[in-house]
Amino acid sequence: MASKEMIDEEDRKIIAMLRENARRSLRSMAKEVKISPSSVRNRIERLVQKGIIKRFTVDVDPRKIGYELQVIVLVTSRPGASDSLFKALQSFPQISSVHWTSGPANFVCMIRVHDMNDLSHFLTSELEKLKGVERVESMFVMAQSEKDSLL
């Protein structure tokens, strides 16, 4: 069982602000949280050190760079192949996330491709040919809402 990291309301506000805009100034965050900029910096450093904040990143709109299709792919593995298949799935640049799950499929993969030709090639020439794959099913994402209700 993972230990539960304790964070207070100021930490939650700082995390929410960084999630909205990781380039936001310490001064503007401090003003909103009502603590000093150096306290904000110290809190951010502590949150990073404890692994609560894992990384700072850029949020790119995939469609604006030509990745028009987002597809959920369910992958069922052959018995005994799940460990190696999980690692293999993570190596594909088309796959943005791999979730090892329980239920009818072993893995749920979020993928981005340019178009139907890319999707067809990826599924038939890449995924279906991986050692340990028993079945591949796909579902198109029609719309998406990103919400993190943890904080």
Backbone as a chain_set.jsonl record, in Angstrom:
{"seq": "MASKEMIDEEDRKIIAMLRENARRSLRSMAKEVKISPSSVRNRIERLVQKGIIKRFTVDVDPRKIGYELQVIVLVTSRPGASDSLFKALQSFPQISSVHWTSGPANFVCMIRVHDMNDLSHFLTSELEKLKGVERVESMFVMAQSEKDSLL", "coords": {"N": [[0.842, -1.176, 0.0], [0.629, 2.169, -0.888], [2.16, 5.005, 0.624], [0.412, 7.795, 1.898], [0.846, 10.975, 0.824], [1.002, 13.968, 2.588], [-0.527, 16.979, 1.938], [-1.198, 20.452, 2.099], [-3.772, 23.038, 1.967], [-2.646, 25.281, 0.683], [-0.624, 24.046, -0.854], [-2.265, 22.544, -2.563], [-3.53, 24.593, -4.0], [-1.318, 25.751, -5.286], [-0.461, 23.6, -6.878], [-2.724, 23.347, -8.538], [-2.617, 25.807, -9.894], [-0.158, 25.535, -11.244], [-0.776, 23.389, -12.886], [-2.577, 24.545, -14.581], [-1.016, 26.539, -15.757], [2.177, 26.11, -16.109], [4.194, 27.904, -16.355], [3.655, 30.086, -14.907], [4.307, 32.939, -12.88], [6.214, 33.002, -9.809], [5.617, 35.105, -8.159], [2.97, 35.897, -8.908], [1.579, 33.591, -8.189], [2.108, 33.55, -5.459], [0.771, 35.838, -4.617], [-1.903, 35.11, -5.038], [-2.156, 32.86, -3.351], [-1.481, 33.955, -1.019], [1.009, 33.945, 0.309], [4.602, 34.254, 0.618], [6.728, 34.746, -2.332], [9.113, 33.241, -2.108], [8.319, 31.243, -0.356], [6.453, 29.936, -1.951], [8.186, 28.935, -3.943], [9.768, 27.224, -2.332], [7.812, 25.393, -1.516], [7.089, 24.268, -3.987], [9.531, 23.053, -4.701], [9.69, 21.163, -2.625], [7.416, 19.613, -3.19], [8.185, 18.536, -5.635], [10.489, 17.118, -4.854], [9.34, 15.181, -3.172], [8.017, 13.726, -5.022], [5.428, 14.293, -5.675], [4.788, 16.294, -7.507], [5.543, 15.328, -10.615], [6.635, 16.088, -13.067], [7.265, 18.857, -15.27], [5.627, 20.102, -18.048], [4.742, 20.475, -21.567], [1.672, 21.211, -23.056], [0.492, 20.067, -25.879], [-1.585, 20.584, -28.707], [-2.624, 17.923, -30.397], [-4.026, 17.734, -32.831], [-3.459, 20.092, -34.15], [-0.957, 19.66, -35.08], [-1.219, 17.737, -36.932], [-2.17, 15.19, -36.098], [-4.906, 13.707, -36.375], [-6.668, 11.685, -35.525], [-7.773, 10.169, -32.554], [-7.584, 7.244, -30.779], [-8.846, 4.592, -28.858], [-7.35, 1.682, -27.935], [-7.83, -1.637, -27.277], [-6.01, -4.247, -25.979], [-5.515, -7.647, -25.878], [-3.654, -10.055, -24.252], [-1.722, -13.058, -24.788], [-1.673, -15.893, -22.564], [0.796, -15.538, -20.059], [2.274, -13.609, -21.373], [2.012, -10.989, -20.649], [3.793, -9.263, -19.129], [6.074, -8.77, -20.843], [4.727, -7.776, -23.059], [3.53, -5.466, -22.085], [5.781, -3.815, -21.707], [6.668, -3.68, -24.377], [4.544, -2.346, -25.662], [4.795, 0.215, -24.627], [6.858, 1.286, -26.073], [6.102, 2.354, -28.514], [5.748, 5.263, -30.456], [3.252, 6.197, -31.236], [1.555, 5.533, -29.23], [0.258, 7.084, -26.515], [-0.37, 6.534, -23.882], [-0.369, 3.64, -21.784], [-2.376, 1.406, -20.158], [-2.428, -1.067, -17.828], [-4.799, -3.394, -17.254], [-7.622, -4.929, -15.525], [-10.147, -7.31, -16.416], [-11.842, -7.881, -19.59], [-9.903, -7.135, -21.548], [-6.337, -6.91, -21.479], [-4.81, -4.61, -21.703], [-5.261, -1.12, -22.065], [-4.847, 1.19, -24.474], [-4.016, 4.481, -25.37], [-3.997, 6.05, -28.384], [-2.58, 8.107, -30.988], [-2.915, 9.046, -34.299], [-2.234, 10.077, -37.709], [-4.215, 9.688, -39.735], [-6.776, 7.533, -41.229], [-5.334, 5.694, -42.799], [-2.851, 5.605, -41.49], [-3.746, 4.562, -39.055], [-4.747, 2.03, -39.814], [-2.376, 0.833, -40.804], [-0.77, 0.901, -38.467], [-2.25, -0.717, -36.662], [-2.451, -3.234, -38.024], [0.12, -3.809, -39.042], [1.876, -3.343, -36.99], [0.894, -3.507, -34.136], [-0.75, -5.914, -34.119], [1.122, -7.786, -34.842], [2.869, -8.029, -32.778], [4.69, -10.014, -30.486], [2.93, -12.132, -28.419], [0.453, -10.916, -28.532], [-2.964, -11.447, -28.528], [-5.502, -10.455, -29.23], [-6.803, -7.474, -30.751], [-8.653, -4.577, -30.35], [-10.419, -1.671, -31.396], [-11.527, 1.673, -30.663], [-12.946, 4.695, -31.622], [-12.25, 7.952, -30.422], [-14.597, 10.322, -29.869], [-15.11, 12.759, -28.602], [-13.523, 14.599, -25.969], [-12.98, 15.203, -22.533], [-10.976, 16.709, -20.211], [-10.35, 16.287, -16.893], [-9.337, 16.698, -13.62], [-10.103, 15.565, -10.674], [-8.857, 15.13, -8.297], [-7.736, 17.059, -6.696]], "CA": [[0.0, 0.0, 0.0], [1.435, 3.386, -1.0], [1.937, 5.965, 1.697], [-0.331, 8.969, 1.464], [1.591, 12.21, 1.067], [0.15, 15.014, 3.139], [-0.367, 18.315, 1.389], [-2.2, 21.346, 2.671], [-4.571, 23.805, 1.007], [-1.747, 26.092, -0.14], [-0.027, 23.137, -1.832], [-3.297, 22.221, -3.556], [-3.712, 25.773, -4.854], [-0.114, 25.876, -6.112], [-0.524, 22.535, -7.884], [-3.776, 23.702, -9.495], [-2.109, 26.899, -10.727], [0.879, 24.995, -12.124], [-1.43, 22.549, -13.893], [-3.185, 25.467, -15.539], [0.059, 27.24, -16.47], [3.424, 25.801, -15.39], [5.127, 29.038, -16.494], [3.159, 31.186, -14.102], [5.362, 33.465, -12.014], [6.113, 32.758, -8.37], [4.99, 36.294, -7.567], [1.516, 35.863, -9.103], [1.042, 32.505, -7.362], [2.2, 33.978, -4.055], [-0.293, 36.806, -4.372], [-3.174, 34.386, -4.962], [-2.146, 31.952, -2.196], [-1.246, 34.826, 0.143], [2.274, 33.633, 0.971], [5.7, 34.904, -0.098], [7.248, 34.011, -3.49], [10.1, 32.239, -1.695], [7.562, 30.114, 0.204], [5.904, 29.198, -3.094], [9.305, 28.198, -4.526], [10.121, 26.138, -1.411], [6.747, 24.389, -1.575], [7.217, 23.569, -5.273], [10.705, 22.183, -4.596], [9.322, 20.055, -1.736], [6.468, 18.764, -3.919], [8.984, 17.811, -6.628], [11.354, 16.178, -4.128], [8.516, 14.081, -2.657], [7.434, 13.003, -6.148], [4.027, 14.67, -5.872], [4.892, 16.866, -8.852], [6.465, 14.422, -11.296], [7.323, 16.747, -14.164], [6.688, 20.047, -15.869], [5.532, 19.7, -19.447], [4.03, 21.319, -22.516], [0.429, 20.588, -23.511], [0.397, 20.323, -27.311], [-2.818, 20.147, -29.348], [-2.183, 16.995, -31.446], [-4.686, 18.003, -34.115], [-2.808, 21.222, -34.81], [0.289, 19.19, -35.698], [-1.529, 16.704, -37.909], [-2.653, 13.919, -35.554], [-6.349, 13.936, -36.385], [-7.443, 10.621, -34.887], [-7.423, 9.597, -31.257], [-8.23, 5.942, -30.747], [-8.609, 3.728, -27.703], [-7.091, 0.332, -28.428], [-7.819, -2.676, -26.248], [-5.11, -5.325, -26.378], [-5.578, -8.843, -25.047], [-2.404, -10.812, -24.41], [-1.732, -14.503, -24.579], [-1.218, -16.215, -21.207], [2.229, -15.476, -19.79], [2.962, -12.609, -22.189], [1.638, -9.634, -20.227], [4.952, -8.442, -18.732], [6.846, -8.335, -22.012], [3.858, -6.996, -23.929], [3.389, -4.141, -21.458], [6.998, -3.067, -22.059], [6.701, -3.456, -25.826], [3.544, -1.33, -26.011], [5.299, 1.531, -24.223], [7.915, 1.738, -26.982], [5.553, 2.933, -29.731], [5.467, 6.697, -30.333], [1.826, 6.445, -31.456], [0.83, 5.242, -27.988], [0.556, 8.105, -25.508], [-0.425, 5.912, -22.559], [-0.74, 2.237, -21.711], [-2.934, 1.077, -18.838], [-2.573, -2.5, -17.598], [-6.11, -3.43, -16.615], [-8.31, -6.195, -15.322], [-11.309, -7.355, -17.289], [-11.694, -8.649, -20.835], [-8.642, -6.79, -22.218], [-5.241, -6.718, -20.534], [-4.246, -3.27, -21.828], [-5.989, -0.051, -22.741], [-3.842, 2.1, -25.025], [-4.474, 5.694, -26.033], [-3.087, 6.284, -29.494], [-2.808, 9.228, -31.905], [-2.399, 8.829, -35.646], [-2.59, 11.137, -38.65], [-5.44, 9.431, -40.495], [-7.183, 6.123, -41.259], [-4.241, 4.878, -43.345], [-1.904, 5.4, -40.387], [-4.369, 3.669, -38.082], [-4.765, 0.685, -40.382], [-0.997, 0.328, -40.817], [-0.307, 0.684, -37.092], [-2.919, -1.872, -36.065], [-2.181, -4.507, -38.7], [1.542, -4.082, -39.274], [2.667, -3.16, -35.771], [0.325, -4.098, -32.916], [-1.192, -7.306, -34.264], [2.276, -8.653, -35.059], [3.684, -8.122, -31.566], [4.703, -11.314, -29.819], [2.082, -12.186, -27.228], [-0.862, -10.31, -28.754], [-4.017, -12.373, -28.919], [-6.597, -9.732, -29.88], [-6.741, -6.021, -30.742], [-9.927, -3.934, -30.664], [-10.234, -0.219, -31.353], [-12.695, 2.548, -30.537], [-12.597, 6.081, -31.915], [-12.638, 8.965, -29.439], [-15.384, 11.338, -30.551], [-14.877, 14.0, -27.861], [-12.772, 14.32, -24.748], [-12.954, 16.222, -21.493], [-9.933, 16.399, -19.233], [-10.688, 16.817, -15.581], [-8.677, 16.011, -12.527], [-10.856, 15.929, -9.482], [-8.141, 14.719, -7.1], [-7.388, 18.182, -5.836]], "C": [[0.891, 1.244, 0.0], [1.132, 4.318, 0.165], [1.262, 7.202, 1.125], [0.457, 10.215, 1.842], [0.621, 13.275, 1.565], [0.495, 16.346, 2.475], [-1.476, 19.176, 1.968], [-2.89, 22.143, 1.563], [-3.701, 24.698, 0.117], [-1.072, 25.257, -1.218], [-1.024, 22.814, -2.943], [-3.509, 23.384, -4.523], [-2.523, 25.943, -5.803], [-0.128, 24.828, -7.221], [-1.563, 22.875, -8.955], [-3.304, 24.816, -10.434], [-1.047, 26.405, -11.702], [0.278, 24.113, -13.213], [-2.074, 23.406, -14.971], [-2.126, 26.152, -16.398], [1.352, 27.058, -15.678], [4.449, 26.924, -15.483], [4.678, 30.25, -15.682], [4.238, 31.643, -13.126], [5.108, 33.119, -10.546], [5.359, 33.9, -7.695], [3.461, 36.249, -7.713], [0.874, 34.73, -8.3], [1.03, 32.91, -5.894], [1.075, 34.937, -3.7], [-1.645, 36.106, -4.201], [-3.264, 33.493, -3.722], [-1.949, 32.715, -0.883], [-0.08, 34.339, 1.011], [3.377, 34.275, 0.135], [6.129, 34.086, -1.315], [8.282, 32.95, -3.106], [9.415, 31.023, -1.058], [6.941, 29.271, -0.909], [7.004, 28.339, -3.713], [9.684, 27.004, -3.644], [9.081, 25.018, -1.445], [6.837, 23.58, -2.871], [8.396, 22.605, -5.226], [10.413, 20.966, -3.724], [8.383, 19.084, -2.452], [7.185, 17.941, -5.004], [9.824, 16.741, -5.938], [10.563, 14.967, -3.631], [7.852, 13.279, -3.775], [5.962, 13.306, -6.371], [3.889, 15.368, -7.22], [5.959, 16.04, -9.555], [7.24, 15.103, -12.414], [6.585, 18.016, -14.555], [6.701, 19.786, -17.37], [4.813, 20.744, -20.286], [2.803, 20.552, -22.979], [0.209, 20.985, -24.969], [-0.95, 19.819, -27.819], [-2.432, 19.243, -30.519], [-2.81, 17.28, -32.817], [-4.007, 19.132, -34.876], [-1.457, 20.846, -35.41], [0.046, 17.934, -36.537], [-2.007, 15.364, -37.398], [-4.155, 14.03, -35.336], [-7.154, 12.904, -35.604], [-6.88, 10.236, -33.525], [-8.254, 8.329, -31.118], [-7.865, 5.229, -29.454], [-8.453, 2.321, -28.259], [-7.014, -0.609, -27.235], [-6.981, -3.833, -26.767], [-5.241, -6.458, -25.378], [-4.324, -9.659, -25.323], [-2.643, -12.304, -24.24], [-1.259, -14.777, -23.155], [0.304, -16.199, -21.098], [2.97, -14.387, -20.541], [2.754, -11.175, -21.701], [2.83, -8.751, -19.867], [5.706, -7.904, -19.935], [6.004, -7.479, -22.945], [3.656, -5.584, -23.379], [4.589, -3.261, -21.807], [7.035, -2.735, -23.54], [5.721, -2.36, -26.238], [4.03, 0.079, -25.682], [6.315, 2.1, -25.205], [7.385, 2.432, -28.239], [5.253, 4.421, -29.553], [3.986, 7.04, -30.551], [1.003, 6.268, -30.177], [1.23, 6.264, -26.931], [0.452, 7.564, -24.092], [-0.883, 4.466, -22.692], [-1.2, 1.969, -20.285], [-3.108, -0.441, -18.761], [-3.827, -2.651, -16.757], [-6.553, -4.848, -16.293], [-9.521, -6.186, -16.258], [-11.004, -8.087, -18.575], [-10.415, -8.346, -21.62], [-7.573, -6.567, -21.157], [-4.717, -5.288, -20.531], [-5.211, -2.337, -22.548], [-4.93, 0.959, -23.168], [-4.534, 3.302, -25.655], [-3.482, 5.968, -27.154], [-3.535, 7.494, -30.308], [-2.164, 8.874, -33.226], [-2.895, 9.942, -36.553], [-3.965, 10.916, -39.274], [-5.745, 7.93, -40.469], [-6.093, 5.219, -41.826], [-3.203, 4.589, -42.272], [-2.465, 4.419, -39.365], [-4.331, 2.228, -38.575], [-3.369, 0.069, -40.375], [-0.524, 0.001, -39.404], [-0.934, -0.569, -36.488], [-2.482, -3.184, -36.699], [-0.7, -4.831, -38.844], [2.402, -3.965, -38.033], [2.061, -3.94, -34.589], [-0.025, -5.574, -33.069], [-0.034, -8.281, -34.428], [3.184, -8.767, -33.839], [3.568, -9.505, -30.948], [3.848, -11.226, -28.549], [0.716, -11.557, -27.395], [-1.844, -11.377, -29.218], [-5.121, -11.661, -29.691], [-6.39, -8.234, -29.725], [-8.111, -5.491, -31.147], [-9.723, -2.428, -30.561], [-11.574, 0.501, -31.286], [-12.225, 3.974, -30.803], [-13.08, 6.995, -30.794], [-13.347, 10.071, -30.209], [-15.181, 12.719, -29.914], [-14.193, 13.621, -26.561], [-12.879, 15.505, -23.807], [-11.899, 15.812, -20.49], [-10.268, 17.088, -17.929], [-9.946, 16.005, -14.546], [-9.347, 16.454, -11.253], [-10.154, 15.523, -8.199], [-7.858, 15.864, -6.155], [-8.584, 19.04, -5.672]], "O": [[1.81, 1.347, 0.812], [-0.005, 4.406, 0.63], [1.526, 7.596, -0.011], [0.705, 10.479, 3.018], [-0.462, 13.448, 1.005], [1.649, 16.773, 2.456], [-2.558, 18.685, 2.286], [-2.623, 21.945, 0.377], [-3.987, 24.855, -1.07], [-0.954, 25.695, -2.363], [-0.669, 22.811, -4.122], [-3.65, 23.176, -5.728], [-2.704, 26.243, -6.983], [0.161, 25.14, -8.376], [-1.303, 22.708, -10.146], [-3.568, 24.768, -11.635], [-1.036, 26.814, -12.863], [0.773, 24.095, -14.341], [-2.106, 23.024, -16.141], [-2.305, 26.327, -17.603], [1.594, 27.762, -14.698], [5.458, 26.907, -14.778], [5.277, 31.321, -15.777], [4.995, 30.825, -12.604], [3.969, 32.966, -10.106], [4.566, 33.683, -6.779], [2.739, 36.528, -6.756], [-0.237, 34.878, -7.79], [0.065, 32.649, -5.175], [0.497, 34.859, -2.615], [-2.432, 36.468, -3.326], [-4.327, 33.384, -3.112], [-2.211, 32.199, 0.204], [-0.151, 34.317, 2.239], [3.105, 34.788, -0.95], [5.927, 32.873, -1.345], [8.323, 31.879, -3.711], [9.889, 29.896, -1.211], [6.906, 28.044, -0.822], [6.793, 27.156, -3.98], [9.897, 25.901, -4.148], [9.429, 23.838, -1.406], [6.682, 22.359, -2.858], [8.276, 21.461, -5.665], [10.842, 19.858, -4.045], [8.539, 17.869, -2.333], [6.828, 16.79, -5.253], [9.868, 15.595, -6.383], [11.067, 13.844, -3.668], [7.199, 12.269, -3.512], [5.312, 12.64, -7.177], [2.975, 15.066, -7.987], [7.124, 16.041, -9.158], [8.383, 14.735, -12.684], [5.42, 18.209, -14.205], [7.696, 19.295, -17.902], [4.341, 21.76, -19.775], [2.894, 19.359, -23.266], [-0.211, 22.106, -25.257], [-1.409, 18.752, -27.413], [-1.958, 19.741, -31.54], [-2.166, 17.079, -33.846], [-3.981, 19.129, -36.106], [-0.875, 21.625, -36.165], [0.97, 17.169, -36.818], [-2.236, 14.461, -38.203], [-4.615, 14.399, -34.255], [-8.218, 13.226, -35.075], [-5.68, 10.01, -33.367], [-9.469, 8.341, -31.314], [-6.716, 5.263, -29.015], [-9.327, 1.829, -28.973], [-6.233, -0.399, -26.307], [-7.217, -4.338, -27.865], [-5.095, -6.253, -24.172], [-3.977, -9.92, -26.475], [-3.623, -12.74, -23.637], [-0.517, -13.973, -22.591], [1.007, -16.77, -21.931], [4.181, -14.243, -20.37], [3.284, -10.242, -22.304], [2.866, -7.588, -20.27], [5.948, -6.701, -20.028], [6.522, -6.547, -23.561], [3.616, -4.619, -24.142], [4.424, -2.094, -22.16], [7.396, -1.619, -23.916], [6.049, -1.529, -27.086], [3.704, 1.03, -26.392], [6.599, 3.297, -25.163], [8.168, 3.045, -28.965], [4.574, 4.802, -28.599], [3.525, 8.083, -30.087], [-0.105, 6.79, -30.063], [2.383, 6.313, -26.503], [1.113, 8.076, -23.188], [-1.665, 4.114, -23.576], [-0.49, 2.271, -19.325], [-3.856, -1.024, -19.546], [-3.91, -2.094, -15.663], [-5.945, -5.827, -16.727], [-9.865, -5.148, -16.823], [-10.025, -8.829, -18.656], [-9.896, -9.233, -22.298], [-7.869, -6.089, -20.062], [-4.239, -4.797, -19.508], [-5.882, -2.721, -23.506], [-4.21, 1.511, -22.337], [-5.515, 3.155, -26.383], [-2.282, 6.102, -26.917], [-4.712, 7.856, -30.315], [-1.009, 8.452, -33.273], [-3.842, 10.657, -36.225], [-4.781, 11.835, -39.336], [-5.071, 7.158, -39.787], [-5.945, 4.084, -41.374], [-2.727, 3.46, -42.152], [-1.748, 3.55, -38.869], [-3.932, 1.321, -37.845], [-3.199, -1.085, -39.983], [0.059, -1.058, -39.173], [-0.242, -1.385, -35.879], [-2.175, -4.143, -35.991], [-0.309, -5.996, -38.775], [3.538, -4.438, -38.021], [2.649, -4.91, -34.109], [0.362, -6.394, -32.236], [-0.192, -9.476, -34.18], [4.16, -9.517, -33.86], [2.486, -10.09, -30.896], [4.042, -10.338, -27.719], [-0.112, -11.648, -26.489], [-1.587, -12.109, -30.173], [-5.625, -12.185, -30.684], [-5.873, -7.77, -28.708], [-8.666, -5.903, -32.166], [-8.942, -1.961, -29.732], [-12.596, 0.019, -31.773], [-11.209, 4.404, -30.257], [-14.187, 6.83, -30.281], [-12.761, 10.687, -31.099], [-15.092, 13.725, -30.618], [-14.271, 12.478, -26.109], [-12.87, 16.66, -24.232], [-11.923, 14.694, -19.976], [-10.445, 18.305, -17.871], [-9.931, 14.775, -14.593], [-9.175, 17.589, -10.807], [-10.757, 15.557, -7.126], [-7.751, 15.664, -4.945], [-8.524, 20.057, -4.98]]}, "num_chains": 1, "name": "protein.A"}
